Amino acid sequence: MNTFVTKSLTEHNIKPTFPRMKIYEYLMEHKNHPSVDSVYQELVEEIPTLSRTTVYNTLHLFLERGLVQPILINENEVRYDGDTTVHGHFMCRECGVIHDIFFQDLNLDDASLDGFQVEQKQVYYNGVCPQCK
């Protein structure tokens, strides 16, 4: 099993069970910003005992421990990103694919948030990707 995956889970105080390791490994290897159902569909053949509830609970645990970040660009579902660096996302309204967007410098006016406790910054774009134009 991937030692990076085991180390990452352990560093975030998550017991590295087989399903957790496979779910995190999937997120690291596939940059497709999957939903709970997508992760389940991809892994259920390899792990026949896997349930959607296990996937949901595992991703929720990963969120709580800061191992993944949620993508709330679509109001109907939460998608997950294993890349927790500060970056944005673009969702194509035609094909539904979510693309990562990286910034040189994200200068938002944080002064207007004086007294607030900022826990995450998210930048979302919607539109049509080059492939669908």
Secondary structure, DSSP 8 states (H G I E B T S, - for coil): --HHHHHHHHHTT----HHHHHHHHHHHH--S---HHHHHHHHTTTSTT--HHHHHHHHHHHHHTTSSEEEEEETTEEEEES--SS-EEEEETTT--EEEE--S-----GGGGTT--------EEEE--TTT-
